[in-house]
Amino acid sequence: MITIALAGNPNSGKTTLFNALTGSNQYVGNWPGVTVERKEARFELEGEEATLVDLPGVYSLSPYSIEENITRHFIAQHSPDVVLNIVDATNLERNLYLTFQLLELSRPVVVALNLMDEVRKNGGGVDCAALAKFLGAPVVPISAKRRVGFDEMFAAIYQQAKTPAIPRPVERYDANTRLAVSEIVAALGGDDSHSAFDEKEHYEHRDESHRDDDHAATDAHMHIGGYYDEGDEDHAPPTDWVAMKLLEGDEMIRENAYLTDEQRTRIRSAIAKYIERGRETYPNIDGMTLVSTARYAAIDEAMRRAQYRRRATQKDDLTERLDRVFVNKYLAFPIFLVLMGVMFYLTFGPVGTFLSDGVEWLVGLLGQAAEAGLNAIHSPGWVVALVRDGVFAGVGGVVVFLPQILLIFLFLSILEDSGYMARAAFLTDRLLGRLGLSGRSFIPMLMGFGCTTTAVIGARGVENERDRRMTILLTPFMSCGAKLPVYGLFAAAFFARYQGLVVFSLYLLGMLIMVACGLILRRTVFKTGQTPFVMEMPPYRFPTPRNVLRRLWIRAKDFLTRAGTVIFAMSVLIWFLQSFSFDFRMVEDSADSIFAALGKLLAPLFVPLGFGDWQKVMSLLSGLVAKEAVVSSMQVLYSAADSAALSTALAGQFTPLAAYAFLVFTLLYPPCVSAIASMRRELGSRKYLGMSLGIQFGTAYLAALLVYQIGRLFL
């Protein structure tokens, strides 16, 4: 088995190459212990089975994000047979910085120069043979989008796997850096000695009290040594690389190294002399900047030897012209609002409604067919009721929103692939910065208008762990599409003349409370740790239909797998509690059910909010399975044949003020169980999940209480 690690910068074509090499034969999951997506696939290489592991896209191997730590740990200690480094040939200087860091890990590397067709088309060029000679690794020109150059790339990968050429990039650096590395290597015990740095052993013997609850991956001391699959064989990282990281001042490397007092003294002396010599040329420079300077000097020499030429292209000119409009000081936000308005109109307007109605019709048809089939074989009444009211009503109530969720993802995928999403994140960075977040949090929060579950999963794109957790805690306040049936029902029943205004007020209230909670969290739980927002502005490109459709398929499968299974189980449970008494007899009147008994215990808590009877309380409780279940539960509990009958029944149960307080509580209380399950997984901590649920329940109760009690003073 040949293991190939695919590494590269974001927007370098890494995902396109991975999809082109593997087709649909992909395995998607998470890296052990963390919530960053892991993709791998198996294929045949020169008659042998090979596994391609898609590492997170990173700009460097500095220990500032989970993605960077995953990439460097996998290559440094998992030791893949070959590292396939995809490089954007249209921006060679920036991409080669990661290339040199990968070469420092002393693993067999193949450099795939992507987008070479664009470079040549515009009169540019790269001498791949000269570049390969300088780097000490094969360099192959390819076009991942057009699938050109793959045969040569496969041949280079196989050659490196069987007779690897181990690069020594340190030899290409300046004399000061080479001398300092040799001194540190000697202090560590020489090229063949890795005993000073065995992170996995070091981590396994650390004081367990340093670990965070059950999410150990957030502990800074084990980011590098903490991503292990069961049965993986890990190797000590190469000494040259350790020496370079020590020169950079990498605290994680320094803290995880087993060093004697003599070794520490020699290493500190070598670093001090390195910085002192460097300051003869660059006053006040530090070790990290000196190392970066050495790498960029080597990159400049590599580009000179490769005779790299790149001219400004029509795409560059187009990007510049479009940016004059899309990031214009005065036009940027109006254009952004128009695009978001179009997205919401298509998703929740005629297109989304038509598709959702079609799915609802299909689910209803299947439910009727299943019921007829069960009656035809004389199934017991409880079985028919379970399938009709538990399975199809519960699961179907979630599935009907799949088209709208996919429309959201379709729109976002097009914006992302075109290059606009990076600009949108840039535009919102200043606003989110007041909450202690960066522009990267904008995308998952935007998804929250469609589905909280997918929004929480989408928060994986936020690199910093602190920002990711804060984003997940705040996202549920963005009113999801599943609450719209509740809003529509109550707005039509109690506020017929002002339906649009009432629904808009709820969306606005959710965003305002999110801002208030964000400010409080920033000053309490998340006081420190905010990272600067750095995002590359990629050139505008026409979205690739293959990539967009593949992404939609993965999201649909992920949603149905994650949400469908949980919803199915909870729907069956709710049906059982609503249909049986404590002595497990099926009841004709739901007031005699387990559900009613529990509701009567909780109902007094909601009297101050204006809706203190068990039917209303248990309808809210059923909303924890799926928010649209609030409507279906009320329809059953109030024996309403259709929505018109339910509106009439509710008019006798609520006052308009109590109805609005009920809507406010529905807006703010915790999301459905599939979203809660996703939050538990993504937050990685029972403590933070408990905090999230407490904030949402507390905020919902307080806001509804204020609306009802203050409203009573005036009405």
Disulfide bonds with the S-S distance in Angstrom:
none
